[in-house]
Amino acid sequence: MRKISATIKDVAKYTGLSIATISKYINGGNVLDKNRKKIEEAIKVLDFRVNELARGLKTNRTMTVGVLIPSLKNIFFTSIISNVENILLKHGYSTIVCDYRESSNLEKEKLNFLVNKMVDGIIVVPHGGDVSHIQDVRDKNIPIVFIDRMIKEIDCDVVLSDNLNAAYEAVEQLIIRGHRRIGIIAGPKDVYTTKERVKGYIRVHEDHDVNVDESLIKYGDYDIKSGYNILQKFIEMDSPPTSIFVTNYEMTLGAIMAINENDIKIPDQMSLVGFDNIQMAKVVKPSLSIVVQPIEQIGETAANILLKRLKNDYEGFPSTNRLKTEIMIKDSVGTIRS
């Protein structure tokens, strides 16, 4: 026989508090500390569960936020999700996380799925290209915050790293140390972050009056295999680059695999600058030089902006938040003496 669930009236009876006080607590409001303890005890004893569907119909809120990212295998995006959830949980929100595997069609399907789940807001790493489906969601007055990538055609809050300057500063460190043939392993051509990082790579060459060799600009797809394959191509060139700048963690991992497999001595034969993951930088020998993105800050900033919009506070909308990266030069970068 199915157990009958406890109701808010049962919690009120157990605590001796009003239904209004308990409802305020359940919906994330502030109550007296002594009342909070009574309510939490009652919820535990009575095994009270909030009927999210009923609450959503009544308040037009489900206290859920959708998160849509390109890949659940990408450590950068999953780390951001963790920090987003830390903030949202403190405000009573749960998250529904989906990935679209860098497919614009799947992105559209997953976005519709989240809308049909009646999420209150959405944090998304947009794919790019046709963005009419995202505009349709905005037209429904569902708050959306972009992370990592910007879509200029849509008015949305954006939180991202300063990708152009991240690439500029990383490559500049190589130029300063005498490197002139610098390879870059970039992401997919049509992705915003790729365009910005390649732009920074080209600009620093121009500013230092170093020739840009188009054959040293190669595009992958942000996964391990592409990093491995592109590094192999660089090695096989008649005049290989003296240094490589890899623009995400997974491709950096692939590049290191190819370097080890070919027994290339770092930095004597080739210098390397990777992206993200301080732990990996410490484990790899010699210690890896990396661009560090403010992952925690990106997640927290995106969550706080969305919470602000969910309260109908649209001051400063749409906001663009470019967060500064850090370049850590370690033993994987050597100096070329002229």
C-alpha positions in Angstrom: 0.0 0.0 0.0 1.4 3.4 -1.0 2.4 5.6 1.9 0.5 8.9 2.1 2.9 11.9 1.8 3.1 14.4 4.6 1.6 17.8 3.8 2.5 21.4 4.7 -0.4 21.2 7.2 1.2 18.2 8.9 4.5 20.2 9.2 2.5 23.1 10.7 0.8 20.8 13.2 4.1 19.2 14.2 5.9 22.6 14.7 3.0 24.7 16.0 3.9 27.3 13.4 1.7 28.9 10.8 1.4 27.6 7.3 2.6 31.0 6.1 5.8 30.7 8.0 6.5 27.2 6.7 5.6 28.2 3.2 8.1 31.2 3.5 10.9 28.8 4.6 10.1 26.3 1.7 10.2 29.1 -0.9 13.6 30.3 0.3 12.5 33.1 2.6 14.1 34.1 5.9 12.6 32.8 9.1 13.7 33.0 12.7 16.5 30.5 13.5 14.5 28.7 16.1 11.6 28.3 13.7 13.9 27.1 11.0 15.2 24.3 13.3 11.7 23.3 14.1 10.7 23.1 10.4 13.8 21.2 9.4 13.2 18.7 12.2 9.5 18.2 11.1 10.6 17.8 7.5 13.0 15.1 8.5 10.7 13.3 10.9 7.6 13.4 8.7 9.6 12.8 5.5 7.9 15.9 4.0 8.6 16.4 0.3 7.8 19.6 -1.6 5.5 19.0 -4.5 7.4 21.0 -7.1 4.8 20.7 -9.8 2.0 22.0 -7.5 4.2 24.8 -6.3 5.2 25.7 -9.8 1.6 25.9 -10.9 0.7 28.1 -7.9 3.8 30.4 -7.9 4.8 30.2 -11.5 8.2 29.0 -10.2 9.6 25.5 -10.1 12.8 26.5 -8.3 14.8 24.7 -11.0 17.5 26.1 -13.4 18.5 24.5 -16.7 22.2 24.2 -17.6 23.1 23.4 -21.2 26.8 22.8 -22.1 28.5 21.3 -25.2 30.0 18.3 -23.4 29.8 16.5 -20.0 33.3 15.1 -20.8 34.9 18.6 -20.8 36.4 19.3 -17.4 36.2 23.1 -17.9 32.4 23.0 -18.3 31.7 20.5 -15.6 33.9 22.5 -13.1 31.8 25.6 -13.9 28.6 23.6 -13.3 29.8 22.6 -9.9 30.4 26.2 -8.9 27.0 27.3 -10.4 25.3 24.6 -8.3 27.0 25.7 -5.1 25.4 29.2 -5.5 22.0 28.0 -6.7 21.6 25.5 -3.9 22.1 28.2 -1.3 19.1 29.9 -2.8 16.8 26.8 -2.9 17.3 26.1 -6.6 18.0 22.7 -8.2 19.6 22.2 -11.6 18.9 20.1 -14.7 22.1 19.6 -16.6 22.1 18.7 -20.3 24.8 18.5 -23.0 24.4 18.9 -26.7 27.7 17.4 -28.0 28.5 20.4 -30.1 25.5 19.7 -32.3 23.2 22.7 -33.1 20.3 20.4 -33.7 20.7 18.7 -30.3 21.2 22.1 -28.7 17.8 23.1 -29.9 16.2 19.8 -28.7 17.8 20.1 -25.2 16.8 23.8 -24.9 13.2 22.9 -25.7 13.4 20.0 -23.2 14.4 22.5 -20.5 11.6 24.9 -21.4 9.1 22.1 -21.3 10.4 21.2 -17.8 9.3 24.7 -16.8 12.8 25.8 -15.6 12.8 29.3 -14.2 16.0 30.3 -16.0 18.8 28.8 -18.1 22.6 29.0 -18.1 24.0 28.0 -21.5 27.2 27.7 -23.4 25.8 28.6 -26.8 26.9 26.7 -29.9 26.6 29.6 -32.3 25.3 29.6 -35.9 21.5 29.7 -36.1 20.3 31.1 -32.7 16.6 31.6 -33.5 15.7 28.9 -30.9 17.5 30.8 -28.2 15.7 34.0 -29.2 12.4 32.1 -28.9 13.2 31.3 -25.3 14.1 34.9 -24.6 10.8 35.9 -26.1 9.1 33.8 -23.4 10.8 36.0 -20.8 12.8 33.1 -19.5 16.1 34.6 -18.2 19.2 33.3 -20.0 22.9 33.7 -19.1 25.6 32.8 -21.6 28.9 31.5 -20.3 32.2 31.1 -22.2 30.7 32.2 -25.6 29.0 35.3 -26.8 26.2 35.6 -29.3 26.0 39.2 -30.4 22.7 38.9 -32.1 20.9 38.2 -28.8 20.6 40.4 -25.8 21.7 38.2 -23.0 24.0 38.5 -20.0 27.4 37.0 -20.7 30.2 35.7 -18.5 33.4 34.6 -20.1 37.2 34.7 -19.9 39.0 37.4 -21.6 40.0 35.0 -24.4 41.7 37.4 -26.7 44.1 38.7 -24.0 44.6 35.2 -22.6 46.0 34.1 -26.0 47.9 37.3 -26.5 49.7 37.1 -23.2 50.5 33.4 -23.5 52.0 33.8 -27.0 53.8 37.0 -26.0 55.7 35.0 -23.4 56.9 32.7 -26.2 57.9 35.6 -28.4 59.8 37.3 -25.6 61.8 34.1 -25.2 62.9 34.2 -28.8 60.3 31.9 -30.4 59.2 32.9 -33.9 57.6 29.7 -35.2 54.8 29.3 -32.8 52.0 26.8 -33.5 48.5 27.1 -32.1 46.1 24.3 -31.6 42.7 26.1 -31.7 39.1 24.8 -31.3 36.4 24.6 -33.9 36.6 27.5 -36.4 33.0 28.7 -35.9 33.1 28.8 -32.0 33.4 32.3 -30.4 36.2 31.3 -28.0 38.3 29.9 -30.9 37.9 33.1 -32.9 38.9 35.3 -29.9 42.0 33.1 -29.1 43.2 33.0 -32.7 42.6 36.8 -32.9 44.9 37.3 -29.8 47.5 34.9 -31.4 47.5 37.0 -34.6 47.5 40.4 -32.9 50.5 39.6 -30.7 52.5 38.5 -33.7 51.6 41.8 -35.5 52.4 43.9 -32.4 55.9 42.3 -32.2 56.4 42.4 -35.9 56.6 38.6 -36.2 55.3 37.0 -39.4 52.1 35.0 -39.1 52.5 31.6 -40.8 49.0 30.4 -41.6 50.3 26.8 -41.6 51.0 27.1 -37.9 47.3 27.8 -37.1 45.4 24.5 -36.9 41.9 23.9 -35.7 40.7 20.9 -33.6 37.4 20.2 -31.9 38.4 20.6 -28.2 38.9 16.9 -27.6 41.9 14.8 -26.7 42.2 13.1 -30.1 42.4 16.3 -32.1 45.2 17.6 -29.8 47.1 14.4 -30.4 46.6 14.5 -34.2 47.5 18.1 -34.7 50.6 17.8 -32.6 51.6 14.9 -34.8 51.1 17.1 -37.9 53.3 19.8 -36.4 56.1 17.3 -35.7 55.9 16.0 -39.4 56.4 19.5 -40.9 59.6 20.2 -42.8 60.2 23.1 -40.4 58.3 22.3 -37.2 57.3 25.0 -34.7 59.7 25.6 -31.8 56.7 26.1 -29.5 53.1 25.2 -29.3 50.2 27.0 -27.7 47.2 24.6 -27.0 43.9 26.4 -26.3 42.0 23.9 -24.0 42.6 21.2 -21.5 41.5 18.1 -23.5 43.6 19.1 -26.5 46.6 19.9 -24.2 46.3 16.3 -22.8 46.3 14.9 -26.4 49.3 17.1 -27.4 51.3 15.8 -24.3 50.4 12.2 -25.3 51.9 12.8 -28.8 54.9 14.5 -27.4 55.6 11.6 -25.1 55.0 9.0 -27.8 57.5 10.7 -30.1 60.0 11.1 -27.3 60.2 14.9 -27.7 62.3 16.6 -25.1 60.4 19.6 -23.5 61.5 22.4 -23.6 64.8 21.5 -25.4 63.2 20.4 -28.7 59.8 22.1 -28.3 58.2 24.5 -25.8 54.6 24.0 -24.7 51.9 26.2 -23.2 48.6 24.5 -22.4 45.2 25.6 -21.0 43.5 25.1 -17.6 44.0 22.4 -14.9 46.6 23.5 -12.4 46.7 19.9 -11.1 47.9 18.5 -14.4 50.4 21.3 -14.7 52.0 20.1 -11.4 51.9 16.4 -12.4 53.5 16.7 -15.8 57.3 16.8 -16.0 58.8 19.2 -16.8 56.1 21.3 -15.1 53.6 22.6 -17.6 53.1 26.3 -18.5 49.4 27.0 -18.6 46.7 29.7 -19.1 44.4 29.5 -16.0 40.8 30.5 -16.4 38.9 31.8 -13.4 36.5 28.8 -13.4 35.1 29.4 -9.9 34.5 33.0 -10.6 32.8 32.3 -14.0 30.3 29.8 -12.3 29.6 32.1 -9.3 29.2 35.2 -11.5 26.8 33.4 -13.9 24.7 32.0 -11.0 24.5 35.4 -9.2 23.5 37.2 -12.4 20.7 34.7 -13.1 19.5 34.9 -9.5 19.3 38.7 -10.0 17.3 38.3 -13.2 15.0 35.8 -11.5 14.1 38.5 -9.0 13.1 40.8 -12.0 16.1 43.0 -11.3 17.3 44.0 -14.8 19.7 46.7 -13.8 22.7 46.8 -16.2 21.1 44.4 -18.7 22.5 43.0 -20.8 25.9 42.7 -19.0 29.1 41.4 -20.5 31.5 40.1 -17.8 35.0 39.4 -19.2 37.1 37.8 -16.4 40.9 38.0 -16.4 42.9 34.9 -16.9 46.4 34.1 -15.5 49.4 32.8 -17.4 51.7 30.5 -15.4 55.1 30.1 -17.1 56.9 27.0 -15.9 59.6 24.6 -17.0 57.9 23.6 -20.3 58.9 26.9 -21.9 62.5 27.4 -22.9 64.4 30.4 -24.4 65.8 30.4 -27.9 69.2 32.2 -28.0 69.9 34.1 -31.3 
